[in-house]
Structures are given as C-alpha cells and as structure tokens.
C-alpha cells in the first residue's frame, strides 16, 4: 500500500527544515496568503535537497487573514488568481531545475471549493489551462475532486490526521473545540486509520491518496516523524502521489 504525506510550507512559520525530511510532497505558499519570492526559492531548494515533490499552494489574496477569510470573485478572476500564483512558483521552480508536481488550494479557497461546484470548476480549469500534467489535491470526496476529474486532471483525495471529521466526511469546523487532535500519538493512529480505511463521504467510501501535516501545529515536527514511522511500521510505502 502507498500513501503520500504532504505539508503546507513556505509560510514563514519557521519549521520547514525540521519537517521536510519526513514528508513526500510540499505545498508551497505563493505569496497571496503567506510567503514571498525569497521564501518560495528557499522552500523549493529545501524540497529539492530532500527529494520532496513541489506543489503550488494558491490562496485568496488575503495576507491579513492568512487566506482563511471566505471571499467571492467572478469565475474569470478566480482563474486568473490561480494562474498568477502557479506562474510565480513555476518560474522559481524552473530556475532551480524542479518540476511542479501538484496544486493544492489553501485555507478558505480550499474549503469553499470543497462545497462550491462553480468555484471548484474554476480552479480545476485554471490548473488544466496551466498544465494537464499537474495533480489537483482536494478534500477527499469533495466538489474540488469531482471538478478535477471532470476537467481530465489527475486528482488526489486528501485526509487530515490532526483533524476530527463529521459523520458525513467533512471536517469539524475550526470554530469548534474538538476540531483539532492535539496528541501526536492520536494523530499518528488517525493517520493509519485514514490510510487504511478512507472515509465515508456522503454515504460512499473514499480512499485516501495523501495525508496532510499542518506545519503550524504546535507538535508539527513530532507529528511528522511519528506519522511517518507509524505508517511505515503499518507496511505503507510513503511516497509522492
């Protein structure tokens, strides 16, 4: 069995170097919610050093809210927003001799696209216009995954070991006290369960292709190491999608 471990990086949180050795895919902030030209370059170089797949992590244009405030734009502007950020990271990656591998929207853009079919379609269309070879990462079973499939893209169903789920397969809101799983041991156990069993999303079973490690978690590095070790002990081959 195979599973990918991804982490949102280049967000100037300061622990990328500690986490990078344990993951297989890095989602690099493209400047709209965090990061800048130097953080993109530094993170691409770090990923290259560790043999980690490089992906773009586009967001709403929302530095002040770290990309976590819901927004609404016309569809053509959404496409341009995504394309702009892909282009920025692509230029830096190309200069470093690294290929872009995947795209994973960030924060509110990700969560809104999980439910909003029109927004999800705009994101998928932008990714396809940029390169049909890119993999679109989205919440397992969500509208973003469906839009990616509809656009003819490869998709990756994503799970969150450090988040609790509702009964319908959606994530518990961060506004609720039980949204985050704090114990690294519980996070690792949840990671294996997600990788083995997937989730029931609106009545259908969805298997995971990738698991997300949150770099801003207070136990981020400990989680990364423990999840990687626990998955490998459970006979998973941890590798990029």
N, C-alpha and C positions, 0 to 999 in steps of 0.2 A: 504494500500500500504506500501511496505517495501523498505528501501534503506540503504546501508552501507556507512559510512564515514570513509575513510582511510587517513593516513598521513605517509609520509616518515620520519623516526625517527632514532635516534642513530647516527646522522651525525655530532655531536659536534657543533651544531648551538646554543644550549643553551636554547631553549624554549619548550622542550618536556614536562616538568612538567606543563606548562600553557595550552598546547593544549590537552594533554591526556584525561582530564575529558570530552571532548566534542566529541571524536571520538569513533568508534567501532572496528576499525582494525588498527594495527600499522605495517608498513613495515620497518623492522629493517636492517640498513646497516650492511654488513657482512665483512667489512674490506678492500674491494678492491677499493672502491671509497671514503670511509669515515668510521670512526669508528674503534674500536679495541675490544679486549676481554673484557675490562672493560666497554666500552660504551654498548656493547651487553648485558652484565649482568645487568647493571643499567637499561637499557630500558626494558628488559624482566621483571624485578622486578616491574617497574613502571606500565607496562601494566597489569601485574597480579593484582596489587593493585586496578586498576580501572576496572577490568573485561573486558579488551580490547583484542581482538583476535591478536595473534602474527604471523607475516609472515616474510619470508626472502626477502631481497631486494638486490639480486645479481647484479653485475656490471662487465663491463670490468675491467681489472686490470689497474687502472688509477687514482691513488691518485692525481697526479699533475693536472689533468684536471677535477677532481671531477666526473669522469665517463661520461663526456659529449663529449668526443672526439670519433669519429667513428673509429672502428677498424675492422680487418678481421682476423679470425683464422680458421684453418681446423675444420670441424664439430666435430671430436672426442675431440679436445681441448676445444671447446665450452662446450660440455657436461661435461668434467672434471672440467672446470672453474665453472660451475653452481653447480655441485655436491659438490665441495670443500667448497663453501660458505654455501650451505644448511647444510652440515655436521657440520660446525663450529657453526652456530646458533642453530642447533638441540641439540648439546651437552650441550650448556649453558642452553637452554630452558628445557631440560630434567632434568638437575640438580636442576632447580628451580620448577620442578613439573608442567611445562607448555607444552602443545602440540603445535606443529607447525600446523598452520591453512591454510596458503596460501603462494604463491610465486608471487612476482611482480618484474620483472626486472627493473633496474634503468637506467635513462638517455639515452645515445646513444644505449645501448644494447636494451632497450625497444623500442626506436624509429626505430632502424634498423629492429628489429623483426616484427614491425608492417607492414613492406613492403616486407621484405625478407623471402620468404617461407622456404628456406633451413635453415636459422638461426632460424626462429620460430620453425621449426620441431626439431632442435637440442635441443632447450630449453625445449620444451614440452617433448621430450624423456628423458632428464635428470630428469625432475620433476617426470615423471612416474616411472623411474628406482628407484628413491628415495622413493616415496610413491604415490600410485594411489589415496590416500585419500586427497592429497593436492589440493587446488583450484588454478588455474592459472589465474592471473589477467592481462588483456591486454587492449590496446586501443579498444574501442567499435567498433566492426565490422572488426577488422584488421586481418592480417595474423596470428598473435600470437593467437588470439581467435580461428581461424579456425584450427590451428595446435593442440591446446589443445583439441578441440572437436575430431579431428582425432585420437588423442592418447588415447581417452577414459577418459579424465580428466574432472572434473567439471571446468567450466570457469566463470569468472566474467567480464562483459563488463564495462569498466571504462570511466567515464566522468570527465571533468576538469572545475569546476565552475569559476576559476580565469583565464581561457584561452579563447581566441576567436577561432572560428572554420572557416575553409574554407568551401565553398559551397559543397564540396564532402565529408564532415565529418571528414577530417583530421585537425590537429591543425595548426594554423598560426605559422610560424617559429618564434622562439625567436629572430631571427635577424631583424624582422620587428617591427616597433614602436608600432603597435597595438596588439602585441601578448598577452600582459598581461592586465587583467582587474584590475584596481587599487582600485576602490571604493568598500568597504565592502558591501554596500547596493546593488550595481550592481552585485557583486559576489553572494550574497545570492539569489537575484532574478533569476540569471542564474542557480543556483543550483536547484531551484524548477522547472524551465522550463526543465532542463535536466532530472530530476527525473520523471516529468510528461509526457514529450513528446519524450524523447530519441533524436536521431539524424537521419538524412538521410545520410547513408554511401554508397556512390557509387550507389545511386538510391534505396536503401532498408532501411526500418525503423528498427533501432536497439534500444532496450530499455536498460536503464542503471541498472546495479546491484550495482554499487559502485561509489562514487564520491571521488575525491582526493583533499585533502587540502595540499597545499605546505607549509611546515614548514619554508622555507627560504623567504617567502613573508613578506614584512615589516609590514603587517597587519595580520599576521598569527593567533594570538590568537583571535583577534577581528573577523576575518573571521570565525574561527571555532565556536565560540559562536553564532554569528549571523546566520550562515548557519543552525546550529543545531536547534536553536529556530524557524527559519522561516520554516524549513521543518516540524517540529512538529506542528506548527500552521496551516500548509497546510495539516494536517492529515496523514503525513507519520510516520510510525513506524521506527525509526532509530535503526538499529541493524546489527550485523555482518552477513555476507553472509551465 
